[in-house]
Amino acid sequence: MLKEKIIEALKTVYDPEIPVDIFELGLIYEINISETNHVEVVMTLTSPSCPVAGSLPQEVEDKVKTVEGVTDAHIELVFEPAWDKSMMSEEAMLELGMM
């Protein structure tokens, strides 16, 4: 399914300050796919002052656009709700020694 392929692509994008991919970190809030396979990703950053605030959304958009079947992609960067550590997957918490 297309959504799973998109998630796999997102798992190749890493926050440069944390050795965990952005999906497992919980930075991806929504993945919406239209009938024409236009993808909208709603995401956040670990902090509004994140040093990659300008480049990470573009990297995410570029990765999503490479997924076979995706016709176009748009990234919406939001800061509400604010990200916190509770949004991380168990895998991310284990990787960071938080469990």
N, C-alpha and C positions, 0 to 999 in steps of 0.2 A: 504494500500500500504506500501511496505517496507520502503520507505523514511520517511513516517510519523511516523512509529514505531521507526525509528532511531532518529528522532527529539525528540520524547517523551523521549527516553532514555537519550539524550543529555541534556534535560531540568532537569534531576536529578543531574547534575554535576554543582557544584557551585565554583566560584572563592572565595577562603577563605577570601579575603579582602573586597569583595563586596557581599552583601546579594541578589544577582541576579544570575540566572543560566547562564551558558556560552553561550547558544543559544540566549537568549534575550539580553545578553551583546554585541552580534555581533562578538564573537570570532570565530565562525564557518564560514569560507569563502565558502567552497564547500563540498558537499556530493556526491561522485561519486560511482555508483553501477554497477559492471560488470554484464555480462550475467550469470555468475556463482554465483552471490550475494556476491562477494568479495567487501568490502566497503573501499573506500579511503576517509578520512576526511582531508581537508586542513583547518588548524586552526592557530590562533595566540594567543598571550597572551597580557594582558593589557600593559605589559612592558617587554623588554628583560631581565630585572633584577628581574622579578617576582619570589618570593620565591618558587613557586611551579612549576617552569620551568621544573624541572626534573621529577616530579610526575604527574602533571595534564595531559599531553598527554597520559601517560600510563593508567590513570584512564578513560580517554575518550575511548581509545582502548578497555579496559576491558568492559565498558558499552556497546559499540557497538557490541562486540562479544556475549553479552548475548541476543541480539534481535533475536527472532525466525525467521529463514530463512537466517540469515547472515552466510556465510561459513567461512569468515575470515575478518580481518580488519587491516588497516594500517593508522597511523596518520602521516601527513606531517606537521611539525611545520614551519611556515614562519613568517617573520617580515616585508614583503613588500606585500601589502601596510601596513603601520604601523596603528595599531588600534587607534582610537580616539572616543571620546564620541558620535560623530554623528552616529556611527555605531550601537548604542543601539536602541532597539525597544522602541516604546512609552510606553509599559508596564514597561520596565526597567527604563525609565526616570521618570515615575510616582512613581515607587517603591523607587527610590532614591531622590524623591522630586525635580527633575530638570524640572518639567513642572508646 
